[in-house]
Every structure is written in structure tokens, then in C-alpha cells.
Amino acid sequence: MTNNATRSNSNNCKYLIVSEQDEQYGLYVNAVGYQSVKPGDIYPIHEHPKEYFFNVTEGRILHEYQLIYITKGKGIYVDYLKQAHQVCKGKLMLVFPETWHSYHPLLENGWDEYYIGFNGSIIDNIAKCGFISPTNPVLEIGLNEDLVSLYTDALQIARESKVGAQQQLGGIVMHILGKSLAISKNRYFSMDDSGEKIEQAKIIMRESIYQDCNPEEIAIKLNISYSWFRKTFKEYTGYAPAKYLQELRINAAKQMLMETTLSIKEIAFKLRYNASEHFYTLFKKRTGMSPGEYRNLGKKGEIEE
């Protein structure tokens, strides 16, 4: 990558402190994050700790496993045998400890990546038994919103750093890995072009809940007709696109009501509702209670979902 490239990365990551007790559990997470690398951006970005930063030409050796899921763009992964693998949206890259590797998005394309780094005797045994191997470092997964949700949950848990966070994160790692291996093994019959488009739309929606976004714009972005998109999305998910996006925003509102001190008006604004009254009405219709009532019950530990 050239040093005079522009820089506009969207970077959201968390590096964790691991205790001796966490290590004894058998699976612990060192880092989790998401970054959107735009065409022309420098890669990797410089905000990463020294042990993670690398020159893409020289490559690097990490002391951990990583699962890196690409949801947009194109790039290259070079394995320990110096063999190059084409990477694009829907691919999952596996990094192994003490094993040379390099990867980067193409300068003209950029990419969006979700990643999680981890260690432990449990994953060592999985690798030892051949379920994952440096000889097969790139898996064909396709776009899958459930995987994006798992990475997003892991990042949220890592940020909060509550007691037992490492055990929760270990479970998410196993879920990501198990789901990825299953999808990859069954890939040849698991998804047609329609399913790929809908999964891509679901990911765009999940990543756009804090932005001005509507189903018509998503259809244009995916180069498909809105009538086809609306019909197929409903058949695939059981929700109309607008309803699905609304559910994502309501769930985000619930999380902010429980975990932040933002006012109801601030939450409505953050979620791009034109008026707090509109948000209030939708929230009460969906949950059966006002945002204030939901927050108060949550503080009392009376919310069960």
C-alpha cells in the first residue's frame, strides 16, 4: 500500500486484558473489532497495538488465532507457503498462531472486516484434530447476518468488560467457528443468488441503524428492483424490509435505554427518528410500554426477553 493513500477508516476495536483464571477456562479472547477500509485507504491503520500492526509486504506472525470475516470489498490473503488466495465479501480468513501470513484489501476496492483474536487449549485441540488448518485458511461462507450479529455482540461484551465477559466471548468464538465450518462444508447447495442478496441487505440494515437508510435505497445499492426486493425479503425473513429495519432500531433503543443515560429524545435522534413522539409511539406499540417505563423496569431487573 502506498503511503500517500487517503485515510478515512471507520475503526471500532477492543483489546482485552486476560487474567490467569481466564486462561484456565480454555478459551479466551485477546481482541475483537470491526473496520471499514475505503478504496485508497492506508492498510493496516496505525491505531492498532504494535504486536498487531504489520507491513503487508513483509507479513507478520501473531501469537493467537484470528477469524476475520469480510462483508464488503476484495483483497488478498497470503498463507505460510506464500500462496495467494483471492478474498471477497462472504469469505472468512483464518489466522493461526506462530504462522506467517499477510492480507490486505485491494487498493481500488477496500473492504469491511470483522475480526476476533483468541487462544486456549480448547481451540488448540480443535486445530490438532484437523477441524481447521493453515492449509485451508480461507473459507467460503457467503454473507450471513447471524455471523455479523455474533461479531457485533462480541464487541459490545468486550467494551462492557463485565465479570464473566471472557466466558461469554469464548462461547461466541465457538459459535462463529462452528457456524462457519458448517456453512462452508454445505456451501455447494446452501444458498442461491436471491439468498445472497437478502443476506447482504440484512447486513446493510444492521450497519445502518444509526444512519438515514430506507429499503428503496438498499435496493438501488444492490442493483435490484424494489418490488422484487420487498417481495423476496418478506418471503426470506417473514418481515417486510421496512418492518425489519424498524425491529433492528427498536432493539438498539432497548439496549440504549438499559445501558446508557441518554434521554429518550437523544435516543430517538440517534436512531434517525424524525420526531421523538414518533419513536415513542412505535416503541410502545412494539413493546407494550413507553421507553421510560421500559427503562425503569430494566433498572429493577424486571425485563425478560
N, C-alpha and C positions, 0 to 999 in steps of 0.2 A: 504494500500500500504506500502511496506517496505521501510525504509529509505536508504537501500543500493542499491536500484534500480538505473539503469543508467539514465542519463538525456540527452536527445537530442531533446527537444521540439522545434518545429517551432511555434513561437508565434507572432501574429500581432494583437494588440488591441488598442482601443482608449477609454478613459474615458472622458466624456464631462462635462463642466460647464453649468448648467441650470439656466437661468435668470427667474425673476418673470413673465416677458412677455411671455417667452417660456411656462411656466406652464399654463398661461391663455389660450393658444391655445387649450388645452385639451388633447394633446398627445405629450410627449417629451421623448427623448432618453437619457439614462444615460451612456450606454456602448455598444460597438459593437466590434466584433473581430472574429478571426479565430485562431485555434491552431491545430497542428498535434502532437498527442501523440503517440510515438513509443512504441512497445512492451517492457515492462520492465521499462518504464519511471515513475518517480515520478508524482503523480497527487493529487491535482492540483499543477500547478507550483507556485513558490513563488513570481513571479513578480507582481501578482495581488494586488490591494489595500487591506488593512486589512479587509474591510467590505465584500469583495468578497471571500477571502481565507477561506477555511474550511477543517476540518478533515473529511474524507469520512465516518468514523465510527460514529462520533458524529453528522454529518449532519449540517445543518445551516438554518437560517431564513433570507431571504432577504427582503428589503423594496421596491421591484419592481417586475414587471412581466419580464419573460425572455422566448424567443423562441430559443431553441438550436437544431440545425439540424445536424444530424450525417451522414456523407457521406462515411465513411470507418470504419471498425472495429466493435467491440462488447463491450457491457458493461451492467450496471445495473442502473436502476432508482428506488429509494425507496420513496414512497409517504408518506403523512402525517399520513396515517393509518399503516405505516411500512410495506406496501405490496411492494414486489419487482417486477419490470417489466423488462423483457428482452429488451435490446436495441441493435440495429444493424444498418447498413447503410440503409438510407431511412426512419429512424424514426425521429420524431420531438418531443422533450420534452418541456412541458410547466411548467414553474415555476410561482407560484403565491405569491404576497406579503404577509408577515406576516404568511407564511405557511411553516412548517418544511418540509424539503426534503433532499435527498442526491443522488448523482450519481457519477459514475466513470467508466472508461473503464476497461475491464478485463486486468490484467497484461500481459497475454500472447498474447493479441490481439492489445491493444492500440485502438485509434480511431482518426478520424478527425472531428472536431466540428466547426460549425459556430454559433455565438450567438449574440443576441441583447437584451438589457435590457431597459425597458421603464416604464413610469407611465402616469396617466392622467385620467380625468373624462370620456373621450370617451371610453377607454378600460375598466374602471370600469363598465360602463353601459353595454358593451358587455358581460362582465363576469356575471353581475347581471341578464341579460336576458337569461343566460344559454348557450350561444354560445360556451363558454369554461368553463371548470370546473376542480377543483382539483381532482374530482373523475375519470376523464379521462385524465391523464396527459401525455400520450404518444400516438401520432397519427402516423398511418401508411401512409406515403407519397410516398415512393419509391424514387429513385434517380431522381432528376429533375434539369436540368441545369438552368432553369429560376430562381429557388429559390436561387441557388448558386450565380447567377448574381446579384440578389437583395441584398444579404448579402455583396457581393463584392462592389457594388455601395454604400451601406450604409457606409462601412468602408472608402471608398475614400472620401465621402462627410464629414464624421466626421473628417478625417485628415485635410481637407482643411479649415474647420470651417469658411466658408464664411457667410455673412449675409443671413438669411433665411434658414440656414442649418437644424435647428431643424424642420422646417415645411416640408422640403424635407424628412427628416428622418421619421417624423410621417407618411407621405404618404407611405414610403417603408414598415414600420411596418404593416400598414393596408393591403398593397398588399401581404406581406408574409403571414399574418394571413388569409386573405380571400382566397388566392390560396391554402393554406394548408388545410383549412377546406373543401373546395370544392373537392380537390383531395381525402382527407380522406373519405368523405362521398360516393364518387363514386369509391373507390378503388377496389371493388369486380369485376368490369368489365373494369377498365380503362387501364390496362397495362399487356401485356404478357411478357414472358421471353426475347424475342427479344428486345422489347422496353426498358426493364430494362438494358440490355447490352449496348444499344446505348446511353442511358442517362448517364450510368457510363462512357462510352468512352468520351462523351462530357465534363463531369466534369474533367476527367483526362487531356484532352486537355486544358481546361481553366486554370487549375492549373499548366500547364507545358509550358506555352508560353515563359518563361524565362529559360527554360531548353532544353537540347538536347532531342528531342522527335520526333518519327515518327509513322505513323499509324501501321506499321508492329509490332513495339514494343508494342503498345497498344493492338493489337490483341493477342499477346503472353501473356501479363499481364492478359487479360480477359479469357484466355484459350479457344479461338475460332480461327477458320481458318481465314486467312487474306482475302481469296476470298469471304467467307460468310460476313465477316465484311464490306468489301468495298461495296459489292452489297447492303446489308441491310442498311448500313449507308446512302447511296445515296437515297434509297427509303424513308427512315425515315425523312431525313433532306433536301433533294434536293441538297446536296453538296457531292462531293467525300471527304473522310476523310482528304486527304492532302490539298484540297481546303478549307475545313472548318477551319483547323488549321492555314492556311495562313491568312484567314479572321480575325481570332482572333488576330494574330500578327500585322496585318495592323491596326486594331482598337486600339491596345495597342500603336502602333507607333504614331497614330494620337493624342492620349491622351498625350504622352510624348512630342510631338512637340508643343502642345498647352500649356502644364502646366509645362515644365521643360526647363532648359537651356542646356541640354545635346546636344552635337554635333550630327550630322546625323550619323557619324561613330560610336559614342558611343551607339546610339540607335540601330543601326544595330547589333553591338556586343552584346548588352544586350538581343536582341531578337534572338540570335543564328544564324544570317545570316553569312555564311562563308566569304562573301565579301560585303563591303558597296555598291559596284556597283550593285550587285545582288539585294540588298534591294532597291536601288534607282530605278532600272528597274521595279521591282514588284510594288512598291508604285505608280509610275507614271502610270503604266498600269491599276491599280485598281482605282485610284482617278482622273486621267487625269491631274495631276500636280506633279511636283517634291516635295520631302519633304521640301525643302527650300521655295518653292512657297506656299505650304500649311501652313507652319509656319507663313510666312509674312501676308497671307490673314487672318489667325486666329487672329493675333495681331491687325489687322484693323477691326475685327468684321465682316468679310465678308464670313465666313464659315457657311453654313447652311446644317445640315444633320438630 
